[in-house]
């Protein structure tokens, strides 16, 4: 497929998991992709797999100077930008009564502040036909024990798309949310183990966790002209977890 032929994309959190799967799919469909992440080794490994249509920039979405370097590289090498997949995220469990200021700062600093500045700093390079994709979560609409900060941050991301669709009226730039459920990334598999994966999978009507490639495929749809009449929308790719 060539739905993204000639397009330039940025994917934050792009070295592993959903971001890497999306980068692979974007490139297969014709895009040139900049992946952004904090670990150089993971970035190098991803670029080695993704090939000549991928570039890596090391940095954190919570650091504005790192984001400036990212977009300076995009401008220098490609001139303009068509797609931004704001996928970088952070989350950990702390039950009510145990939540700390540091926990809130880390979660919201990445998931909310990081998302805001990832997009705000990209806009000068974007124009008509541009697509912004924000990674939400099924946790943004459901309750989960000990996930107050993460769930609240993802609910905030959902509202950012609604607000930005209004802010972007007349620009020709669309903004949508992709909300995965439990996904069998390398990190998730390591953290959950085989029994944990089965338990999470059993919570969905499809009785399994998602493959990262399935999430990447939906990201490619939202990045492409096939979703040209969609903005401010949320696409749940959660095996039905948050839909029942």
C-alpha positions, 0 to 999 in steps of 0.5 A: 500500500502507498497511502502515506507515499511521500509523507513525513511522520514523527512518532514519539516513543517510537523505538519500541512497542506500539511506536515501533510497530506504527513506524514499520507500518508507516514506512511500508505505506511509503512514509519517511519516519522520525522516531523519538525516544529516550534510549539510544540503544533501542533507537539504534536497534529500531533504525537498523530494523526499519531501514533507510526511511527512518531516522532517530532522535534521542530525547524526552517529550517532557524536555522542551529543548529535546523537542526543539532538537527533534523538529529542527532535525525534521525541518533540516532533513525534510522541510515539512511535516505531515503526521505526528503520532504523540505516542510516548507515555508513562504510567505506574500503579499507586493506590489512593492513599499512596500517591506522591507528588513525584508520581503525579509529576512524572505521569502528567509531565509525560502524558499531558505536558509532553503531549501538549508540547509535542504537538504545539512545537510541530505545528509550524511545520504542518499544513493542510492535510496534516494528521495528529494522532494522540495515544489515549487508553482504555484506562481513560474511560474505565476505572482501574485499581491504583491507576488514578494518575495514569487514567486521569492523564489519558482522560485529559489526552482525550479532551485535548483532541476535542479542544484542538479540533476547535483550535485547528479549524481552518488549517486543514489539520486533523487530530484524533485519539487512538486508544489501545487496550492491553497490548503485548509489547515487549515491556508488557510481556516481560512485566506480566509473564505468560499468566498475566497476559492470559489474565489481561486477554481474558478481560476482553471479548476477543480473549487476547491482548493486542499485537502491537502491529494491530495498533500500528495498522489503525495508526496508519489509517488515522494518518492516511487520507482514508480517515480524511473526514475524522477529527476530534474522534477516538478510535478504541483498539481494545478488543472491546474492553472499554466498550461493554 
